Amino acid sequence: MEKKESFVLYKNWYEPIKNLSDASLGKILRAIFEIQINGMLITELEPELIMAFNFMQTQFKLDAERYRLKCEKNKEIAMMAKRK
């Protein structure tokens, strides 16, 4: 499967993190990009940031699985169309 070039940030994530400092929000954003681009989990986050990031990471995993299943289905459809 080809590596995705994008990922989704959800608006409902803002409410639980909106009162964090700019520095803390920056740390979460850096952690998001590192896991999405390099597959690297940043472990040097404060406990409250880890908690917020874990919710996001769970959604990323769900989104990745949905994308994988969609790609598989599209591949099957393309194979069936080739056979016709």
C-alpha positions as CSV (number, residue, x, y, z in Angstrom):
1,M,0.0,0.0,0.0
2,E,1.2,3.5,-0.9
3,K,2.1,5.8,2.0
4,K,-0.6,8.4,2.6
5,E,0.4,12.0,2.1
6,S,-2.1,13.5,4.5
7,F,-3.9,12.9,7.8
8,V,-7.0,14.4,9.5
9,L,-7.1,16.7,12.5
10,Y,-10.5,16.7,14.1
11,K,-12.2,19.8,15.4
12,N,-13.5,18.1,18.5
13,W,-9.9,17.6,19.7
14,Y,-9.6,21.3,20.3
15,E,-11.9,21.5,23.3
16,P,-9.9,19.3,25.6
17,I,-6.6,21.0,24.6
18,K,-7.5,24.6,24.1
19,N,-6.3,25.7,27.5
20,L,-2.8,24.3,27.0
21,S,0.0,26.8,26.6
22,D,1.3,27.5,23.1
23,A,4.4,25.6,24.0
24,S,2.4,22.5,25.0
25,L,0.2,22.7,21.9
26,G,3.4,22.9,19.8
27,K,4.7,19.7,21.5
28,I,1.5,17.9,20.7
29,L,1.7,19.1,17.1
30,R,5.3,18.0,16.7
31,A,4.3,14.6,18.2
32,I,1.5,14.3,15.7
33,F,3.8,15.0,12.7
34,E,6.5,12.6,14.0
35,I,4.1,9.7,14.3
36,Q,2.4,10.5,11.0
37,I,5.5,11.1,8.9
38,N,8.2,9.0,10.6
39,G,6.2,6.5,12.6
40,M,8.2,7.7,15.6
41,L,6.4,8.1,19.0
42,I,7.7,11.0,21.0
43,T,8.0,9.8,24.6
44,E,9.3,13.0,26.3
45,L,5.9,14.6,26.8
46,E,4.4,15.7,30.1
47,P,1.7,13.3,31.4
48,E,-1.2,15.6,30.5
49,L,0.1,15.9,26.9
50,I,0.5,12.1,26.7
51,M,-3.1,11.7,27.7
52,A,-4.3,14.1,25.0
53,F,-2.0,12.6,22.4
54,N,-3.2,9.1,23.2
55,F,-6.8,10.0,22.3
56,M,-5.5,11.4,19.0
57,Q,-3.3,8.4,18.3
58,T,-6.2,6.1,18.8
59,Q,-8.2,8.0,16.2
60,F,-5.2,7.9,13.8
61,K,-5.1,4.1,14.2
62,L,-8.8,3.8,13.4
63,D,-8.4,6.1,10.4
64,A,-5.4,4.1,9.1
65,E,-7.4,0.9,9.3
66,R,-10.4,2.4,7.5
67,Y,-8.0,3.7,4.8
68,R,-6.4,0.2,4.5
69,L,-9.8,-1.5,4.1
70,K,-10.9,1.1,1.6
71,C,-7.7,0.5,-0.5
72,E,-8.2,-3.2,-0.3
73,K,-11.8,-2.8,-1.5
74,N,-10.8,-0.5,-4.3
75,K,-8.1,-3.0,-5.4
76,E,-10.7,-5.8,-5.5
77,I,-13.0,-3.6,-7.6
78,A,-10.2,-2.7,-10.0
79,M,-9.3,-6.4,-10.3
80,M,-12.9,-7.4,-11.1
81,A,-13.1,-4.6,-13.7
82,K,-10.0,-5.9,-15.4
83,R,-11.4,-9.4,-15.7
84,K,-14.5,-8.1,-17.5
